[in-house]
Every structure is written in C-alpha cells, then in structure tokens.
C-alpha cells in the first residue's frame, strides 16, 4: 500500500488490516484535510473511521460508523461505535470486510434457523448437523424471496419427502423471510 497523508493512528490501522489476506476493501478517502479519518469501501458499504477524539490521549481509540449506499446520493446508517481500542477496531473491520468470517456467520445463522425448523423431527442437537448440506443451495437461492421460498418448498417436499400442508407452508413463509433478511442485510 502506498503511503498516505494521514495521522500515524490511521496509517498503523491500515498497515495492520492490509496484511490480512481475506479482507478486501478500497480506500475512499474523502477528507484530505482530516488527517485522523479514513473511509473504507466494499461494494455498497462505507466504513468511516476516526481517531480524532482520542489523538491526545495515552491509549488510542477509534470511532466508526458504517453506512450502506441506497443510491448514488443516499446512504443508510447501519451501525456505529465509539471508543474502540486498536484491536477492537481491527476486529470490527474483519467482521465487516472479511468474507470468510461473514460467510461462517451467515452459515451459522442459517443453520440455527434450519435446526429450529427441523421438518423431519430429528431434534436438537442432531438437527444442527442434519440440514447443513442444504446451506450452500439456500444461499444461492437467497437473492429473491420467490426463489428462496420455492427452494425451501422443494427441500421439504422433494428432498425430505414431506407433504406440504398449510402449517408447513406458513412456517416456510416465516423462515423464508428470516433467511432472506440475514442473507441480504449487508
């Protein structure tokens, strides 16, 4: 990474995170006059980081806020935090930009939903292993509610051999919404 005109607190943070191979982002530095702030971008997400409030303190801290771009003029604030230590800020950057960590978290959340659904009734803790093999297909079908719902109906009916009734369909509608939300929230 080329040297940028920023405070050591920002340069040190960037030096650390750019060494982590699974983290992918671009610098979107909109504040040339603010040496204690930087923007990191990935797809439609922008993470603003500032050390300005803590620059004269013994222990360096960071503030951040994360936005999602709605259109070319509008952003939605997703999360913000204050007074994060250097290592807490690194972990937050990993959580936001590390695709490997995001995928593992997504897999776990979907698996929890499937284990609670447990359409064939194997019960916990076995249900946590029973449906794992369907997670990649669920993620692939999560781009639209319609595709996801169709896949979950197919899963229950064709792959698990369960007859679809209104109660099953109501539950499929519920988990379709849950899974769609977690797959598309960021």
BALO-269222 format. One record per residue (C-alpha): residue number from 1; residue in three letters; chain; x, y, z. Coordinates in Angstrom, 3 decimals, m for minus. Each point is the difference from the previous one (the first is absolute). Layout:
<pts>
+-----+---------+--------+----------+----------+----------+
! num ! residuo ! cadena !       xx !       yy !       zz !
+-----+---------+--------+----------+----------+----------+
! NUM !     ALA !      A !        X !        Y !        Z !
...
+-----+---------+--------+----------+----------+----------+
</pts>
This chain:
<pts>
+-----+---------+--------+----------+----------+----------+
! num ! residuo ! cadena !       xx !       yy !       zz !
+-----+---------+--------+----------+----------+----------+
!   1 !     UNK !      A !    0.000 !    0.000 !    0.000 !
!   2 !     UNK !      A !    1.344 !    3.403 !   m0.914 !
!   3 !     UNK !      A !    0.617 !    2.523 !    2.746 !
!   4 !     UNK !      A !   m2.955 !    2.300 !    0.677 !
!   5 !     UNK !      A !   m0.083 !    3.387 !    1.695 !
!   6 !     UNK !      A !   m1.741 !   m1.043 !    3.221 !
!   7 !     UNK !      A !    0.759 !   m0.052 !    3.709 !
!   8 !     UNK !      A !    2.082 !   m2.921 !    1.278 !
!   9 !     UNK !      A !   m3.129 !   m1.383 !    1.728 !
!  10 !     UNK !      A !   m1.684 !   m0.483 !   m3.392 !
!  11 !     UNK !      A !    3.141 !   m1.179 !   m1.823 !
!  12 !     UNK !      A !    0.723 !   m2.574 !    2.731 !
!  13 !     UNK !      A !   m3.577 !   m1.338 !   m0.239 !
!  14 !     UNK !      A !    0.140 !   m0.237 !   m3.791 !
!  15 !     UNK !      A !    3.400 !   m1.682 !    0.080 !
!  16 !     UNK !      A !   m1.370 !   m2.702 !    2.304 !
!  17 !     UNK !      A !   m3.235 !   m0.721 !   m1.894 !
!  18 !     UNK !      A !    1.576 !   m0.022 !   m3.467 !
!  19 !     UNK !      A !    2.173 !   m2.930 !    1.134 !
!  20 !     UNK !      A !   m3.104 !   m2.138 !    0.608 !
!  21 !     UNK !      A !   m0.493 !   m1.819 !   m3.306 !
!  22 !     UNK !      A !   m3.730 !   m0.684 !    0.383 !
!  23 !     UNK !      A !   m0.913 !    3.666 !    0.512 !
!  24 !     UNK !      A !   m0.887 !    1.812 !   m3.209 !
!  25 !     UNK !      A !   m0.836 !    3.706 !   m0.178 !
!  26 !     UNK !      A !    0.922 !    3.180 !   m1.818 !
!  27 !     UNK !      A !    1.045 !    3.272 !    1.565 !
!  28 !     UNK !      A !   m2.580 !    2.706 !   m0.513 !
!  29 !     UNK !      A !    1.754 !    2.892 !    1.650 !
!  30 !     UNK !      A !   m2.340 !    2.960 !   m0.296 !
!  31 !     UNK !      A !    1.650 !    2.130 !    2.675 !
!  32 !     UNK !      A !    3.407 !    1.171 !   m1.164 !
!  33 !     UNK !      A !   m0.064 !    2.701 !    2.694 !
!  34 !     UNK !      A !   m0.815 !   m2.442 !    2.828 !
!  35 !     UNK !      A !    3.146 !   m1.955 !    0.721 !
!  36 !     UNK !      A !   m1.741 !   m2.113 !    2.664 !
!  37 !     UNK !      A !   m2.794 !   m1.437 !   m2.167 !
!  38 !     UNK !      A !   m0.243 !   m2.516 !   m2.823 !
!  39 !     UNK !      A !   m2.727 !   m1.740 !   m1.963 !
!  40 !     UNK !      A !    0.131 !   m3.656 !   m1.002 !
!  41 !     UNK !      A !   m2.363 !   m1.226 !   m2.726 !
!  42 !     UNK !      A !   m1.192 !   m3.396 !   m1.190 !
!  43 !     UNK !      A !   m2.883 !   m0.326 !   m2.444 !
!  44 !     UNK !      A !   m2.778 !    2.186 !    1.439 !
!  45 !     UNK !      A !    1.516 !    0.317 !    3.499 !
!  46 !     UNK !      A !    2.061 !    2.910 !    1.326 !
!  47 !     UNK !      A !    1.756 !   m0.206 !    3.361 !
!  48 !     UNK !      A !    1.130 !    3.372 !    1.362 !
!  49 !     UNK !      A !    2.699 !   m0.153 !    2.664 !
!  50 !     UNK !      A !    1.277 !    2.888 !    2.086 !
!  51 !     UNK !      A !    2.589 !    0.293 !    2.752 !
!  52 !     UNK !      A !   m0.443 !    3.778 !    0.346 !
!  53 !     UNK !      A !   m1.744 !   m0.025 !    3.401 !
!  54 !     UNK !      A !    2.837 !   m2.005 !    1.588 !
!  55 !     UNK !      A !    3.126 !    1.293 !   m1.714 !
!  56 !     UNK !      A !    1.402 !    1.647 !    3.141 !
!  57 !     UNK !      A !   m0.851 !   m2.849 !    2.350 !
!  58 !     UNK !      A !    2.435 !   m2.594 !    1.256 !
!  59 !     UNK !      A !   m2.024 !   m2.953 !   m1.289 !
!  60 !     UNK !      A !   m1.050 !    0.391 !   m3.618 !
!  61 !     UNK !      A !   m3.677 !   m0.575 !   m0.767 !
!  62 !     UNK !      A !   m2.137 !    0.086 !   m3.123 !
!  63 !     UNK !      A !   m3.554 !    0.953 !   m0.876 !
!  64 !     UNK !      A !   m1.743 !   m1.451 !   m3.042 !
!  65 !     UNK !      A !   m3.223 !   m0.013 !   m1.882 !
!  66 !     UNK !      A !   m1.075 !   m2.379 !   m2.715 !
!  67 !     UNK !      A !   m2.318 !    1.025 !   m2.817 !
!  68 !     UNK !      A !   m1.641 !   m1.857 !   m2.856 !
!  69 !     UNK !      A !   m0.484 !    1.841 !   m3.273 !
!  70 !     UNK !      A !   m3.648 !    0.033 !   m1.060 !
!  71 !     UNK !      A !    0.579 !    1.963 !   m3.228 !
!  72 !     UNK !      A !    2.688 !    2.374 !   m1.271 !
!  73 !     UNK !      A !   m1.190 !    2.758 !    2.361 !
!  74 !     UNK !      A !   m1.486 !   m1.809 !    2.999 !
!  75 !     UNK !      A !    1.637 !   m2.066 !    2.742 !
!  76 !     UNK !      A !   m1.550 !   m1.879 !    2.913 !
!  77 !     UNK !      A !    1.851 !   m0.164 !    3.323 !
!  78 !     UNK !      A !    0.318 !   m3.633 !    1.036 !
!  79 !     UNK !      A !    2.178 !    0.098 !    3.101 !
!  80 !     UNK !      A !    2.235 !    2.294 !    1.983 !
!  81 !     UNK !      A !    2.395 !   m0.342 !    2.883 !
!  82 !     UNK !      A !    2.194 !    2.102 !    2.225 !
!  83 !     UNK !      A !    3.172 !   m0.401 !    2.007 !
!  84 !     UNK !      A !    1.178 !   m3.251 !   m1.615 !
!  85 !     UNK !      A !    3.558 !   m1.019 !    0.776 !
!  86 !     UNK !      A !    2.441 !   m0.658 !   m2.846 !
!  87 !     UNK !      A !   m0.679 !   m3.751 !    0.190 !
!  88 !     UNK !      A !   m3.774 !    0.447 !    0.315 !
!  89 !     UNK !      A !    0.075 !    2.164 !   m3.124 !
!  90 !     UNK !      A !    1.966 !   m2.688 !   m1.863 !
!  91 !     UNK !      A !   m2.619 !   m2.581 !    1.040 !
!  92 !     UNK !      A !   m2.824 !    2.303 !   m1.141 !
!  93 !     UNK !      A !    1.682 !    0.456 !   m3.397 !
!  94 !     UNK !      A !    0.365 !   m3.775 !   m0.292 !
!  95 !     UNK !      A !   m3.651 !   m0.501 !    0.908 !
!  96 !     UNK !      A !   m1.093 !    2.446 !   m2.701 !
!  97 !     UNK !      A !    2.440 !   m0.757 !   m2.832 !
!  98 !     UNK !      A !    1.317 !   m3.537 !    0.538 !
!  99 !     UNK !      A !   m2.083 !   m2.185 !   m2.309 !
! 100 !     UNK !      A !    1.127 !   m3.194 !    1.705 !
! 101 !     UNK !      A !   m1.248 !    1.190 !    3.405 !
! 102 !     UNK !      A !   m3.222 !    1.365 !   m1.505 !
! 103 !     UNK !      A !   m0.680 !   m3.308 !   m1.764 !
! 104 !     UNK !      A !    0.569 !   m2.046 !    3.172 !
! 105 !     UNK !      A !   m2.344 !    2.295 !    1.921 !
! 106 !     UNK !      A !   m2.611 !   m0.253 !   m2.755 !
! 107 !     UNK !      A !    0.286 !   m3.803 !   m0.052 !
! 108 !     UNK !      A !   m0.482 !   m0.151 !    3.761 !
! 109 !     UNK !      A !   m3.060 !    2.261 !   m0.050 !
! 110 !     UNK !      A !   m1.620 !   m2.023 !   m2.801 !
! 111 !     UNK !      A !    0.858 !   m3.267 !    1.738 !
! 112 !     UNK !      A !   m1.635 !    1.268 !    3.207 !
! 113 !     UNK !      A !   m3.183 !    0.779 !   m1.944 !
! 114 !     UNK !      A !    0.023 !   m3.414 !   m1.689 !
! 115 !     UNK !      A !    0.665 !   m1.821 !    3.285 !
! 116 !     UNK !      A !   m2.933 !    1.789 !    1.624 !
! 117 !     UNK !      A !   m2.213 !   m0.740 !   m3.016 !
! 118 !     UNK !      A !    1.030 !   m3.698 !    0.046 !
! 119 !     UNK !      A !   m2.628 !   m1.215 !   m2.489 !
! 120 !     UNK !      A !    0.844 !   m3.695 !    0.389 !
! 121 !     UNK !      A !    0.062 !    0.179 !    3.801 !
! 122 !     UNK !      A !    3.486 !   m1.275 !    0.844 !
! 123 !     UNK !      A !    0.130 !    2.458 !    2.963 !
! 124 !     UNK !      A !    2.957 !    1.903 !    1.381 !
! 125 !     UNK !      A !    2.945 !   m0.407 !    0.090 !
! 126 !     UNK !      A !   m0.243 !   m2.332 !   m3.013 !
! 127 !     UNK !      A !   m1.979 !    2.559 !   m1.998 !
! 128 !     UNK !      A !    3.080 !    2.252 !   m0.077 !
! 129 !     UNK !      A !    1.769 !   m2.554 !   m2.211 !
! 130 !     UNK !      A !   m3.010 !   m1.312 !   m1.906 !
! 131 !     UNK !      A !   m0.587 !    2.989 !   m2.303 !
! 132 !     UNK !      A !    3.511 !    1.457 !   m0.435 !
! 133 !     UNK !      A !    0.433 !   m1.435 !   m3.495 !
! 134 !     UNK !      A !   m2.888 !    2.154 !   m1.282 !
! 135 !     UNK !      A !    1.508 !    3.313 !    1.127 !
! 136 !     UNK !      A !    2.004 !    0.730 !   m3.207 !
! 137 !     UNK !      A !   m3.147 !   m0.519 !   m2.114 !
! 138 !     UNK !      A !   m1.988 !    2.196 !    2.361 !
! 139 !     UNK !      A !    2.576 !    2.787 !   m0.296 !
! 140 !     UNK !      A !    0.000 !   m0.284 !   m3.805 !
! 141 !     UNK !      A !   m3.797 !    0.325 !   m0.008 !
! 142 !     UNK !      A !   m0.088 !    2.896 !    2.473 !
! 143 !     UNK !      A !    0.211 !    2.756 !   m2.620 !
! 144 !     UNK !      A !   m3.789 !    0.145 !   m0.157 !
! 145 !     UNK !      A !   m2.805 !   m0.941 !    2.372 !
! 146 !     UNK !      A !   m1.731 !   m1.936 !   m2.781 !
! 147 !     UNK !      A !    3.038 !   m2.168 !   m0.825 !
! 148 !     UNK !      A !    0.712 !   m0.634 !    3.664 !
! 149 !     UNK !      A !   m3.571 !   m1.001 !    0.797 !
! 150 !     UNK !      A !   m0.132 !   m2.289 !   m3.051 !
! 151 !     UNK !      A !    3.224 !   m1.687 !    1.094 !
! 152 !     UNK !      A !   m1.206 !   m0.504 !    3.592 !
! 153 !     UNK !      A !   m3.252 !   m1.535 !   m1.264 !
! 154 !     UNK !      A !    2.022 !   m2.259 !   m2.317 !
! 155 !     UNK !      A !    2.273 !   m0.893 !    2.905 !
! 156 !     UNK !      A !   m2.894 !   m1.020 !    2.203 !
! 157 !     UNK !      A !   m2.063 !   m1.729 !   m2.679 !
! 158 !     UNK !      A !    2.438 !   m1.551 !   m2.438 !
! 159 !     UNK !      A !    3.239 !   m0.404 !    1.933 !
! 160 !     UNK !      A !   m1.381 !   m0.824 !    3.454 !
! 161 !     UNK !      A !   m3.215 !   m1.666 !   m1.203 !
! 162 !     UNK !      A !   m2.377 !    1.984 !    2.181 !
! 163 !     UNK !      A !   m3.512 !    0.811 !   m1.164 !
! 164 !     UNK !      A !   m0.648 !    3.731 !   m0.158 !
! 165 !     UNK !      A !   m2.982 !    1.238 !    2.012 !
! 166 !     UNK !      A !   m1.052 !    3.473 !    1.152 !
! 167 !     UNK !      A !    1.904 !   m0.263 !    3.294 !
! 168 !     UNK !      A !    3.212 !   m0.951 !   m1.839 !
! 169 !     UNK !      A !   m0.552 !    2.756 !   m2.541 !
! 170 !     UNK !      A !   m0.516 !    2.592 !    2.755 !
! 171 !     UNK !      A !    3.255 !   m1.046 !    1.625 !
! 172 !     UNK !      A !    1.822 !    0.045 !   m3.353 !
! 173 !     UNK !      A !   m1.289 !    3.557 !   m0.548 !
! 174 !     UNK !      A !    1.369 !    0.986 !    3.412 !
! 175 !     UNK !      A !    3.470 !   m1.475 !   m0.479 !
! 176 !     UNK !      A !    0.173 !    1.279 !   m3.582 !
! 177 !     UNK !      A !   m0.271 !    3.522 !    1.402 !
! 178 !     UNK !      A !    2.583 !   m0.700 !    2.708 !
! 179 !     UNK !      A !    2.540 !   m1.568 !   m2.338 !
! 180 !     UNK !      A !   m0.514 !    2.627 !   m2.704 !
! 181 !     UNK !      A !    0.594 !    2.744 !    2.562 !
! 182 !     UNK !      A !    3.230 !   m1.456 !    1.392 !
! 183 !     UNK !      A !    1.356 !   m0.758 !   m3.476 !
! 184 !     UNK !      A !   m0.724 !    3.493 !   m1.292 !
! 185 !     UNK !      A !    0.411 !    2.271 !    3.022 !
! 186 !     UNK !      A !    3.498 !    1.123 !   m0.998 !
+-----+---------+--------+----------+----------+----------+
</pts>
